[in-house]
Amino acid sequence: MMTRRLNNRDLHKARMALASSDPRSTGGMIMKLLKTTLTLCGVTAATVGLFAAGCADTETAAPTGPAYPTQTAFCTAVAEVVCNSNVVAACYGSSDATLPDDTASCVEQYSRQVNCNPGGFDYHSGGAETCITAMQAVYVDAAINQTDVEKIADACLPVFSDGGSEGSSCDVDTDCDGSASLRCVFKAGLGSCQVPEEIAPGLSCAADNQVCEEGFYCGSDDACIQRPAVDGDCSEVKPCTEDALCIEALCVGKTANGGTCTLGDECLGGFCVMATGATDGSCGAQYTLSPTTAESCTPFLP
């Protein structure tokens, strides 16, 4: 395409149009000049400031890569959002004077692999930003509930997993490639990595990737049927409702909040809150970060 540079006459017309009190004159001249193919980058911004923005060479811009290409970059970013003033004050007992140094210590500790990725899983950068956003929201008040745990698990599984491909055997979700939306789906007691398809009660769940709605399981006849409740018969392939555990082939109700426990799985609220050094605790629906609550502050402290 042929081009020409602005000559003195063009520049004079542009100045006159910009100085005009008639917006139609200004707009008309601008549009006329824009429609003419000109080598504007040969004119200084001081001379024709209106056209300087058009000189950028957008065709040579480098493609945008992942925001957090390495595990180190990701873990540092997570540490910076979870080590907010509430978390740091809860775990360090910070004062206004010590908060800056305590925050720096918190970021240094949490960004380490042993705290950021304790399972030692492979890092996948694709879901990093979603995971960071979820972590920031969950830790904003230094109190964690079961819904928070589920949010983090769902948002961060694509980031850290062993990367099992579709159809490979598994025991837990992290055995599968979470970045490909794979989860560990069980059929007849055996797990395989699949992209789950949720099935309504009464419908067939025969396909390897099909899972039943909450409160139902895929029975021996490959149909979604209701899970047994408290006092019902159960097995490895016939799980109880969420408020019960299968103990010696019988569904036993989980412990109510405030009751004694040794594991979170025993509790209706999802947590067994223990004091540091204790071997048992009390069931609860949430826990607050504290050096006196067993291991709750461990990832943040030296």
C-alpha positions as CSV (number, residue, x, y, z in Angstrom):
1,M,0.0,0.0,0.0
2,M,1.4,3.5,-0.9
3,T,1.8,6.1,1.8
4,R,2.8,9.7,2.0
5,R,3.9,11.9,4.9
6,L,2.1,14.9,6.1
7,N,3.2,18.0,4.3
8,N,3.0,21.6,5.6
9,R,-0.4,22.1,4.0
10,D,-1.8,19.0,5.7
11,L,-0.5,20.1,9.1
12,H,-1.9,23.6,8.5
13,K,-5.4,22.1,7.8
14,A,-5.2,20.0,10.8
15,R,-4.3,22.9,13.1
16,M,-7.1,25.1,11.6
17,A,-9.7,22.3,12.1
18,L,-8.7,21.6,15.7
19,A,-8.8,25.4,16.5
20,S,-12.2,25.8,14.9
21,S,-15.2,26.5,17.2
22,D,-17.4,24.5,14.8
23,P,-17.4,20.9,15.9
24,R,-18.5,19.8,12.5
25,S,-15.5,21.4,10.9
26,T,-13.2,19.7,13.5
27,G,-14.8,16.3,13.1
28,G,-14.9,16.5,9.3
29,M,-11.2,17.4,9.0
30,I,-10.2,14.7,11.4
31,M,-12.2,12.1,9.6
32,K,-10.8,13.2,6.3
33,L,-7.2,13.0,7.5
34,L,-7.9,9.6,9.2
35,K,-9.3,8.2,5.9
36,T,-6.1,9.2,4.1
37,T,-3.4,6.6,4.3
38,L,-0.5,8.5,5.9
39,T,2.8,7.6,7.5
40,L,1.8,9.4,10.8
41,C,4.7,7.9,12.8
42,G,7.1,10.2,11.0
43,V,5.4,13.2,12.7
44,T,6.3,14.0,16.3
45,A,3.6,13.8,19.0
46,A,4.1,17.4,19.8
47,T,3.2,18.4,16.3
48,V,0.2,16.2,15.8
49,G,-0.6,14.9,19.3
50,L,-4.1,13.7,18.2
51,F,-2.5,11.0,15.9
52,A,0.3,9.9,18.2
53,A,-1.7,7.0,19.6
54,G,-2.1,5.5,16.1
55,C,1.7,4.9,15.8
56,A,1.8,1.9,18.1
57,D,2.8,-1.3,16.3
58,T,0.2,-3.7,17.7
59,E,1.2,-6.4,15.2
60,T,4.5,-7.1,17.0
61,A,3.0,-7.4,20.5
62,A,4.1,-10.6,22.3
63,P,1.3,-13.2,23.1
64,T,0.1,-13.3,26.6
65,G,1.2,-16.3,28.6
66,P,-0.1,-17.8,31.9
67,A,-0.2,-15.3,34.7
68,Y,1.6,-17.7,37.0
69,P,3.8,-20.0,34.8
70,T,5.7,-21.7,37.6
71,Q,4.7,-23.2,41.0
72,T,7.0,-20.6,42.7
73,A,5.1,-17.7,41.1
74,F,1.8,-19.3,42.0
75,C,2.7,-20.1,45.6
76,T,4.0,-16.6,46.2
77,A,0.8,-15.1,44.8
78,V,-1.4,-17.3,47.0
79,A,0.7,-16.5,50.1
80,E,0.3,-12.8,49.4
81,V,-3.5,-13.0,49.4
82,V,-4.0,-15.5,52.3
83,C,-1.6,-13.7,54.6
84,N,-4.0,-10.8,55.1
85,S,-4.1,-8.8,58.3
86,N,-6.8,-11.0,59.8
87,V,-4.9,-14.2,59.2
88,V,-1.6,-12.8,60.4
89,A,-3.1,-11.2,63.5
90,A,-4.8,-14.5,64.4
91,C,-1.7,-16.7,63.9
92,Y,1.0,-14.3,65.1
93,G,-0.9,-12.3,67.7
94,S,0.4,-9.2,65.8
95,S,0.3,-5.6,67.0
96,D,0.2,-2.6,64.6
97,A,4.0,-2.4,65.1
98,T,4.8,-6.0,64.3
99,L,2.2,-6.6,61.6
100,P,4.4,-5.7,58.6
101,D,7.2,-8.0,59.7
102,D,4.8,-10.8,60.7
103,T,3.1,-10.5,57.3
104,A,6.4,-10.8,55.5
105,S,7.2,-13.9,57.6
106,C,3.7,-15.4,56.8
107,V,4.2,-14.9,53.0
108,E,7.7,-16.5,53.2
109,Q,6.4,-19.5,55.1
110,Y,3.2,-20.1,53.1
111,S,5.0,-19.8,49.7
112,R,7.2,-22.8,50.5
113,Q,6.2,-26.0,48.7
114,V,5.6,-27.9,52.0
115,N,2.8,-25.5,52.8
116,C,1.5,-24.4,49.4
117,N,1.6,-27.9,47.8
118,P,2.0,-30.3,50.7
119,G,0.9,-33.3,48.6
120,G,3.8,-32.7,46.2
121,F,1.5,-32.8,43.2
122,D,2.3,-31.6,39.6
123,Y,1.6,-27.9,39.0
124,H,-0.8,-26.9,36.2
125,S,-0.9,-23.1,35.5
126,G,-4.3,-23.1,33.7
127,G,-6.5,-22.8,36.8
128,A,-4.1,-20.7,38.9
129,E,-6.1,-17.4,38.9
130,T,-9.4,-19.1,39.8
131,C,-7.7,-20.9,42.7
132,I,-6.1,-17.7,44.0
133,T,-9.4,-15.8,43.9
134,A,-11.0,-18.6,45.9
135,M,-8.3,-18.7,48.5
136,Q,-8.5,-15.0,48.9
137,A,-12.2,-15.1,49.6
138,V,-12.0,-18.1,52.0
139,Y,-9.3,-16.7,54.2
140,V,-10.6,-13.1,54.4
141,D,-11.9,-13.5,57.9
142,A,-9.5,-16.2,59.3
143,A,-12.5,-18.6,59.9
144,I,-13.0,-21.8,57.8
145,N,-16.2,-23.8,57.3
146,Q,-17.0,-26.8,55.3
147,T,-18.3,-24.8,52.4
148,D,-15.0,-23.0,52.3
149,V,-13.1,-26.3,52.1
150,E,-15.3,-27.4,49.2
151,K,-14.8,-24.1,47.4
152,I,-11.0,-24.4,47.6
153,A,-11.0,-28.1,46.6
154,D,-13.1,-27.4,43.6
155,A,-11.2,-24.2,42.5
156,C,-7.7,-25.5,43.2
157,L,-7.9,-29.1,42.0
158,P,-7.1,-28.0,38.4
159,V,-3.8,-26.5,39.8
160,F,-2.4,-29.4,41.8
161,S,-3.0,-33.0,40.8
162,D,-1.1,-36.2,39.8
163,G,-2.5,-35.7,36.3
164,G,-4.1,-39.1,35.6
165,S,-5.6,-39.3,32.2
166,E,-9.2,-40.2,31.4
167,G,-9.9,-43.8,32.2
168,S,-6.9,-44.3,34.4
169,S,-7.4,-45.9,37.9
170,C,-7.7,-43.6,40.9
171,D,-8.6,-43.5,44.6
172,V,-9.1,-39.8,45.1
173,D,-9.7,-36.8,42.8
174,T,-6.1,-35.6,43.0
175,D,-5.0,-38.8,41.2
176,C,-6.7,-37.3,38.1
177,D,-5.9,-34.4,35.8
178,G,-8.0,-31.7,37.4
179,S,-7.0,-29.2,34.7
180,A,-9.0,-31.4,32.2
181,S,-12.0,-31.5,34.6
182,L,-11.4,-35.1,35.5
183,R,-12.5,-36.5,38.8
184,C,-12.3,-39.9,40.5
185,V,-15.6,-41.7,39.8
186,F,-16.3,-45.0,41.5
187,K,-18.2,-47.9,40.0
188,A,-18.5,-51.2,41.9
189,G,-15.9,-50.0,44.4
190,L,-13.3,-49.2,41.7
191,G,-12.3,-45.6,40.7
192,S,-11.4,-44.2,37.3
193,C,-10.7,-40.7,36.1
194,Q,-13.7,-39.3,34.3
195,V,-15.4,-36.1,33.5
196,P,-18.5,-36.6,35.7
197,E,-22.0,-36.5,34.3
198,E,-24.7,-36.1,37.0
199,I,-27.7,-38.3,36.7
200,A,-31.2,-37.8,38.2
201,P,-32.8,-40.4,40.5
202,G,-34.2,-43.5,38.8
203,L,-32.2,-43.0,35.6
204,S,-29.4,-45.3,34.3
205,C,-25.9,-44.6,35.6
206,A,-24.2,-47.4,33.7
207,A,-21.6,-45.3,31.9
208,D,-18.2,-45.0,33.6
209,N,-18.5,-41.2,33.9
210,Q,-22.1,-41.1,35.3
211,V,-22.6,-40.1,38.9
212,C,-25.9,-39.8,40.8
213,E,-27.2,-36.6,42.4
214,E,-26.4,-36.0,46.1
215,G,-28.3,-38.4,48.4
216,F,-28.3,-41.2,45.7
217,Y,-25.9,-43.8,44.5
218,C,-25.5,-46.0,41.5
219,G,-26.9,-49.4,42.5
220,S,-26.1,-52.9,41.2
221,D,-28.8,-52.5,38.6
222,D,-27.1,-49.4,37.2
223,A,-29.8,-47.0,38.3
224,C,-29.6,-44.1,40.8
225,I,-31.3,-45.1,44.0
226,Q,-31.5,-43.4,47.4
227,R,-28.7,-43.9,49.9
228,P,-29.6,-45.7,53.2
229,A,-30.1,-43.4,56.2
230,V,-29.1,-43.9,59.8
231,D,-29.7,-47.5,60.9
232,G,-29.8,-48.7,57.3
233,D,-27.6,-51.4,55.9
234,C,-24.5,-50.2,54.0
235,S,-21.3,-51.4,52.3
236,E,-18.4,-50.1,50.2
237,V,-20.7,-49.9,47.2
238,K,-23.8,-48.9,49.1
239,P,-22.9,-45.6,50.9
240,C,-24.9,-43.9,53.6
241,T,-26.4,-40.5,53.5
242,E,-24.1,-37.6,54.2
243,D,-25.1,-37.4,57.9
244,A,-24.0,-41.0,58.6
245,L,-21.0,-43.3,58.5
246,C,-20.9,-46.9,57.4
247,I,-19.6,-48.8,60.5
248,E,-19.7,-52.6,60.4
249,A,-22.3,-52.6,57.6
250,L,-24.6,-50.3,59.5
251,C,-25.2,-46.5,58.9
252,V,-24.4,-44.7,62.2
253,G,-25.2,-41.1,62.7
254,K,-22.4,-38.6,62.7
255,T,-21.6,-36.7,66.0
256,A,-23.4,-33.5,66.5
257,N,-21.5,-30.2,67.0
258,G,-20.0,-30.0,70.4
259,G,-19.6,-33.8,70.8
260,T,-16.3,-35.5,71.3
261,C,-14.3,-36.6,68.2
262,T,-11.0,-37.7,66.9
263,L,-11.6,-37.1,63.1
264,G,-13.5,-34.5,61.1
265,D,-15.3,-37.3,59.2
266,E,-17.1,-38.3,62.4
267,C,-18.7,-34.8,62.7
268,L,-21.9,-33.4,61.2
269,G,-20.2,-30.0,60.9
270,G,-17.2,-31.5,59.1
271,F,-14.5,-30.5,61.7
272,C,-13.0,-32.0,64.8
273,V,-11.6,-28.9,66.4
274,M,-8.7,-29.9,68.7
275,A,-6.4,-27.9,70.9
276,T,-2.7,-28.0,70.1
277,G,-1.2,-31.3,71.4
278,A,-4.6,-32.9,72.1
279,T,-5.6,-36.3,70.8
280,D,-9.4,-35.6,70.7
281,G,-11.5,-32.5,70.3
282,S,-15.1,-31.2,69.7
283,C,-17.1,-31.4,66.6
284,G,-17.8,-28.0,65.0
285,A,-19.1,-26.4,61.8
286,Q,-16.0,-24.2,61.5
287,Y,-12.7,-23.4,63.1
288,T,-10.9,-20.1,63.6
289,L,-7.2,-19.8,62.9
290,S,-5.2,-19.8,66.1
291,P,-1.9,-21.1,67.5
292,T,-3.9,-22.9,70.1
293,T,-6.1,-24.7,67.5
294,A,-4.1,-27.8,66.4
295,E,-2.3,-27.2,63.1
296,S,-4.6,-24.5,61.9
297,C,-1.8,-21.9,61.8
298,T,1.0,-24.4,60.9
299,P,1.3,-23.3,57.2
300,F,1.7,-19.7,58.2
301,L,4.2,-19.9,61.0
302,P,8.0,-20.4,61.0
